[in-house]
Amino acid sequence: MNSPHQVLPADEHNLALVAHVHPTDWTNPTPDGRYNLVVIGGGTAGLVTAAGAAGLGAKVALVERHLMGGDCLNFGCVPSKGLISAARRAAGIREGAAFGVTASDVRVDFAAAMERMRKLRAGISRHDSVRRFAALGVDVYLGQASFTDRDSVMVDGVELPYHTAVIATGARAAAPPIPGLNQVPYLTNETLFSLTELPRRLAVIGAGPIGCEMAQSFARFGSEVHLVEAMAGILPREDRDAAQLVQERMERDGVRVLCCGKELQLSRGDGETVRLRVESEGAGYDLTVDKLLVAVGRAPNVEGLNLEAAGVAFDKKWVKVDDTLRTTNKRIFACGDICSSHQFTHSADFQARMVIQNALFFGRKKTSALIIPWATYTSPEVAHVGLYEQDAQKRGIAVTTFTQPLSGVDRAILDGETEGFVRVHVRTGTDEIVGATIVAEHAGDLISELTLAMANKIGLGKIASTIHPYPTQAEAIRKVGDQYNRGRLTPKVKDLMTRLLAWRRS
């Protein structure tokens, strides 16, 4: 029987990973008195909280039942970006002819690409290792945490009394109610990265960020990919123009997108295959695939915590917190995916920093004050921060929108990456940025300039007056600022300037 902490395949890289994040020879410490802080969960939110609090002199215990590093390291950001990088290389070679670079045979060694990912993940895992956090002064306990009352936690029969606790147990993939799903084998993000052979035919249910990233990557590796989404288009929460650009690119990469999917039914095919029947835009489809990836649905990791004993309220989506991340028990806080609608590693990181201040030092930092950007790492990438135009309208905020297509940016033209744009919404009558979307090959890197501007109340006019290196794709952001400045040149202002210049010629 496999260990619950085993990561497949059990090669040297995954063995090294587990040796860092859940070592089998680890002996839990013996508690010595009351802790300032007991942190439950060793993902990003828990690790940042524990390390930061210990660094400030707090007596800290960190409890993790599975793998340190959480989803991001083991089943999310890290392995997925390893695959995406390999898939981009393959696509770049195939598209090289447009640059005068040709390759007679492009062959993807999927097993080698996956091994590279596992090797790099194992190296990165040192930063999240049990022994590193113990060296930082954190008492690390491996096991299931369970609240015994409002001010103590039990781990493997050992009681940990605390002044304050933090719940940072994250969330996991949850199977949606699809007819037949419980009768067929399927992958989630927790099992996808254990593959060692490329599936010839792959179906992906859910066209959110994970579904789109993996659908495009596997198509670039050479799989026949079908992407099923119940909504009218992919990336339903994103700007519609942005989503359409990504969908067109994915379809050119070979992804068959079945939007408005209705009457989805699953059943077993021959052997380990899965039969998928769905109606999309008035047409019926009956498909057989070798692997099925379910990339929709999340559930909070609350099992076994005995939150009722601690007086902590929760529901099927998350643990309930106020704007300071305090739960219904004033001595218990929560942060990260367990309590946030923004389920991103960087969001968890900054929520953890808030919790340290609020829980230990009487702070009143509020999550509503955070300006959180995000990115989907398709090709091209989609990055966003702040409000969408429709969000602003719902809030009664009048906005003026400026869009700079990449087709008007020299570096994007030279890179052959003109499919994209920078779109910025400002409060009408001002240069205050209230939201922005970028579609570009490296949009996730570009969005930080606009996030910095919003966080520090730097207006779009100031960005226009900031020198950007030429030629870069970031120049598109300055060009949006130029559009704003040109908009200030009203006919009346232009007439006055024309009169002034005419007077100076006299």
N, C-alpha and C positions, 0 to 999 in steps of 0.2 A: 504494500500500500504506500502511495506517495505521501510524504510529509506535507502537512498543510502549508508549510513555509517553503516548499520546493518550487523552484522556477524552472520550467521546461524550455528547451532540452537541458538535461543535467550535464552540460559540457563544462570545460574549465572556466569559461567566462561567467556563466550563471552560478557556478559553485563559488567563485570569487565574490560575486554580487551578494549572495546569501551570507557568506562569511562576514561581510561588512554589515549588512542591514538586519540580519537575524542569526547571529552566530550560535551554533548548537552547543558550544562549550561555555556559553555565558551563564554566570551565576548572579542572580539578582542580589542587590545590596540588602543589608539589614537596616531598616529605618531607625533613626536615632532622634526621636522627638518629632515635633510638629513641623511641617513644611510651610514655608511662605506660600508656595505655589505647587500644586500638583497639576500637571498637564497631561491630558489623556489624548493620545494620538500623535504619531511621529511622522506625519506628513509635513508639508511646508509650513502651515500655520503653527503646528505644535513645535516644530524644530526651532523656528524663529522665536517663538515665545520663550521656550526653555533656555535657549542659548543667550538671548538678550537679558532675561531676568537673572540668570546665574552670573552673567558678566557684570551686573549692577550690584551683586552681593547677596542676592536672594538665595535661600535654601530651596532647591527645586528638585522635584521628582518628575520624570517623564515616563509614561506607560505606553507601550506599543504591543499590540497583540499579534501583528503580522510582520510587515516589512517596513523598516525605517525608510523614510523618503516618500512614502505614500504613493498615490497614483502617479504623480508627476514623474518621479524617477523610474518607477517600476513598470507602469502600464499606460503612461500618458505622454506628456510633453517630450521627454527624453527619447524613448524608443521611436515615437512617431516621427520626430524630426530627423532621426537617423535614417528612416526609410524614405522620407521625403527628399532628403539630400541625394540619396542614391537614385531615386526616380528622376530627379531633375537632371542629373548627369546623363542618364540614358536619353531623356528628351532632348537635351542640348546637343548630343552627338547626332541624333536623327535630324535635327533642324540645322545642322552645320552647313549644309549646301548653300543656304542663303548667304552665308558669310564667306563662301569660297573654300570651305573645309568639308571634305567628303570622307566618309568611312564606308568601306565596302560591306562590312558585316557588323551589325550592332547586336551583340548577344548579352543578355542580362543573366548573370549567375545569381539567382535569387538566394540560394543558400549562403553564398559568400557575402551578399549584402546584409543578410540577417546576422551572420556571424560578426561582421564589422559592427553592427549596431550593438550586439550583446557585449562585445569587447569594450566599446566606448562607454556603454552604460555601466559596466563593472568598474571602470576607472573613475567615472564621475561619482559612483556610490560611496567612495571614500569620504566625501564631504558630509554625507548623511549617516556615517557609520556609528554603531553603538559605542565603539571605543573612543571615537573622536569626541562624542558628546560627554562621555564619562570624563575624558581629559579636560573638558571645559568646566567641570565641577557639577555636572548634572547627575543625579542618581537615576540610572536607566533601569527600568523594570520591563521585562518581556513577559507578557501574559495579558489575560483579560481583566480589564478594570470593571468594577461593579460598585456603585455607591451603596453604602450600608445605611447612611443617614445623610443629614444635610451638611455635615462637615468632616466626612471621612470616606475613603475609598478602599476597597479590598482588592488585592491582586494575589492570586494563587494562595489564598489563606492568610496573607499578611496585610494588616491594616495600615493605611497611610493617612494619618490625620493631617488636616490642612487648615490654613487660614483662608486661602482662596484656591479655587480650582478653575481650570480652563478646559472646556470640551472642544477638541479639535480633531474629531474622528473622521471627518470628511464624508464623502458620498461614494456610491458605487453604481455600476450599471444595473438597471432594473428592467426586466423583461416587460414590454407593454402587452396589453391584452389582444394579441393577434390570434385569430383562429388557427389552431394547429401548431403554434410555436412550441408548446410543451411536448410535442410529439416528434420533433426533429432536432438534430444536432445543430448548434449554432455557436458562433464566436461573438465575443464582446471585446472591448478594449483590454480586458484582463487576460484574454487567451489568444488574441490575434497575434501578438508578438512572439508566441511560441512556435509559429509555423516555420518549417524548414523547407517545404516544397511550395512552389508557386501554384495556386489553384488555377486550373485552365479556365474555369467559369466561376465567377464570384457575383453574388447578389448582396447589395448593401441596402438595408432599410434605415431610412433617416438621412436627409440631406442637410443636416446641420454641419458645423465645422468638422467634427471627427469623420462623419460619413463622407463629406466631400473630399477632405484631404486624403483619406484612404482609397476612395474610389478612383480618384485621379492617379494616385501613386501606383496602384495595382494595375490600372490600365496601361500606364507607362512601362511597367515591368513586363507586360504582355498578356495579362489576363483579359478575358472577355467579361466586362463589368456591366451590371445592370444596377442602377441607382433608383430606389423607390422612395418617393416623398408624397405625403398626403396633401401638402399645400400646393399652391399654384406654381411655385418655383423653388429653386434651391435657396439655401441660406435665408429662410423666411424672415429673420429679424433684421437683415441688412438692407441698406439702400437698394431699391429695385434695379437701378441702372448698374450698380456694382455687381449684384447677383447675376444679372443677365450676361455681363461680360465674362464672368467666371464660368457660367454654364456653357456659353459658346465655346470657350477654350477647352473645357472638359470634354465636350462632345467631339471636338477635333482630335482630342487625345484618345478617343475610342469609347468613352463612357456613354452608355445608353441611359438617358434620363427619362424616367417614367413619373411625371408629376401628376398632381391631382389623383393620386393612387386611391382607388376605392375597392371595396370587396376583396381585400387582400386575404388569401388563404394559403396555408402552408401544409405540406404533407411529405411523407418520406417517398423518395424515389428508389431506384435500384442501389443497393449497397449503402454508402454513406451520402448519397446525393440527396438534394432537397428539391421538391417540386414547388413552384411558386406561381400562383394564379392571381392576377390583378387586372383591374380595369383602369386605364389611363387615357384621359381625354377622349372618351367615347369608344376606345378600342380595347379589346380583351387580349391579354397576354398569358400564355401558358409556358413557363420556363423551367428548365431543369439546370441546377447549378451544383458545382462540387463543394462549395463552401458558402455559408450564409453569415454575414456580419450584421448584427443588430446594433445600430448606433443611435438609438433613441431611448430616452427614459433614464432617470436617475433616482436613487433613493438614499436617504440619510442613514449613516451607520450608527444606529442607536441600539441595536440588539445587544443584550447582555449588560448594558450599562446600568439598568435598574434606576432610570431617571426619576421614576415616581417616588422612590425613597428619598431622593434629594430635593423634591419639590420643583423639578425642572419640566416645564411644559414643552411639548413637541407635537408635531403632526406628521403626516406621510411625506411632507416635503422637507422639513428642517426643524431644528431646535429653535424655539422662539426667543428672540432677543430684542432689546430696545436699541435706540440709536447709538448707545455707548457700548453695545455688545454684551450687556448684562442680561442674564436669563431671568426667569421668574424667581430664582433663588438669588438674592442680592450678593451672595458670596461666590457665585459661580458665573463665569463668563463663557462665551463661545466665540470661535472665529473660524474663518475658512469655509469650505464647501458645506459643512454641517449646518450653517445658518445663513448663507448668503446666496442671493440670486446671481451674483457675479462669481461664477465658479472658475476662477483663473488663479494660477500660481502667484502672480504678482499681486492680485487682490488679497489673497490669503496672507502674503508677506506683510502688506501694509496694515491689514487688520490686526495681525499679531503685534505689530509695533504699538498700535493703539491700545490693545489689551494690556500690555505691560504698563503703560502710563495710567490707564484707568483702574486696573486691578491693584496695583502696588503703590501708586503715588497720587491717588486722589484726583486723577485726571478726568476731564470731561470731553475728551475727543469724540467726535461724532462721525459715523460712517457716511452720513449724508453729505459730509463736506469733502469726501474723497472724489477725485476726478480720475476715473478708471478707464484707460484705453484697453482695447483688445484687438487681436488679429487672428485671421484664419489663414493658414499657411498653404493655400492652394497656389497654383500658378495661373494668373497673377494672384498675389495676396490681396486680402481685403482687411483694412484696419479702420477702426472707428474710435472716436472719443466724444463724449458729451451727448447732446440731443440730436435726434434725427428731425427732419423738417416737420413730419407729422406729429412728433412728440411736442415740439414747440407750439404747434397749432393747438393741441389739446390743452396745453398749459396757458393759452392765451398770450403767448409771446410772439410778437411780430418779428419775422426774420427776413433778411435779404441774403440770397444765396449766390456765391461766386464759384464757378467751375473752370478749372484749367485742364483741358485734355492733354495727355502726354504726347499726343501727335504734334503738339506745338512746343515741345521741349527738345532741344537739340540732342542732349545726351540720350534721351529715350529713343529718338530716331536712330542714332548711331548704334545703340545697343539692340535695335530691333525689338523694342519693348514698348510700342506705342499704344497698346490696348490698356487703357487705364486713365485715371484722372485724379485730381485733387479737388475736393468740394468742401467749401467752408461756409457755414451759416453764421452770420453776425446779427446781433440785435439791431433791428431797423433804426437808422438814424445815428448809429454809433459804429465803432470798429470792434466792439466786444464780441469775442468768439464764443458761441454757445454750443457749437458742435462741428465735427469734421469727419469726412470719410476719404480715405485714399485707396485707390486700386492701382497697384504697381507690383512689379516682381519682388520688391523688398519694401512693401508698404509698412510692414511691422517695424522696420527701422526708421521710416520717415515720420510716423505718426507722433513720435516723442517730441518733436519740435512744437507741434500744435498743442500737445498735452502740457508742455512746459509753459507755453504762452497762456493757456487757460488757467493753470494753477497759480500763476503769478500775475494774472490780470494784465497781460501784455496784449495790446490790441493788434488787429490785422495791419493797421497802418504802420506800426512799429516794425512788424516783420518785413513789410515792403521796403523800409529804410535800412534793413540789415543786409550787408553784403554777403552773398552766397557764392561759393566757388563756381566757376564756369569751366567746363560743362559738367553739371551733375543733375540727377533727376530731382534732387531736393530743390533745385531752382524753380520747380513747378509751384512750390509753396510761396516763394517770393512773387511769382507771377500772379498768383491769386491776390496777393496784397496790392500789386500794381492795378489790378482790376478795381479793387476797392477805391484806390486813390483817384483813378480816372472817373469813377462814379461821383466823386465829390466835385468834379469840374462841371457844374451845372451851367446851362446857357447864360444865366445871369452873371455868374462868376467869370465865365469866358468873355462875355461882352465887356465887363469892367477891365479885365486884363488886356483885351484888345485895344480899348481906349487908352489905357495907360501906356502901352507900348507905342501906339501911334503918337501920343503926346511927346514921348521921349525921342522920337525921330524928327520932331519939328524943330 
